[in-house]
Amino acid sequence: NVLQWPSHLETAEAIARPLSYLHYDTPSPIIHRDIKSTNILLDDDYKAEVADFGISKLVPLDQIQLTTLVQGTLGYLDPKYFHTSQLTKKSDVYSFRVLLAELLTGKKALAFDRPEDERNLAMHFAFSINENHLFEILDQRMLNEGNDEQIEEVAMLIMRTSIDSL
């Protein structure tokens, strides 16, 4: 069974909601550090849940970032975190945006069987948006069943803060 466009939006919201809770509504903020497609579980009704908190970190209330050993999954790792070891809530947000790009394109975050300039989905997505080629990289199902205006809004959400991270 293949998810339809409204289900993709529901899945995105079902991932964003617990991330927001972890970041803002717990006594000490929690950064997941490994938001990726294989850590999103779907139940029988295709409702999404975030899983695998094995490398998550508590952030002391008096701090907004932590210096840590870099952990996570290539393709989803926030480049700023990867290069500086400075973990912030934005690291999870970056990974979430990669997930959204996967939903729109149907492509994996990192794939070495793609041409070199397309291997890293986040970079390829950003380049395609900047070159006005969004609809050329979308999954065919998105083109067939998605609402173009909604798709563009999701793409802009992905890009809104990711350009700084690339």
Summary of the structure (lengths in Angstrom):
residues: 166
radius of gyration: 15.8
end to end distance: 34.1
largest distance: 48.1
contacts: 477
relative contact order: 0.14
helix: 53%
strand: 10%
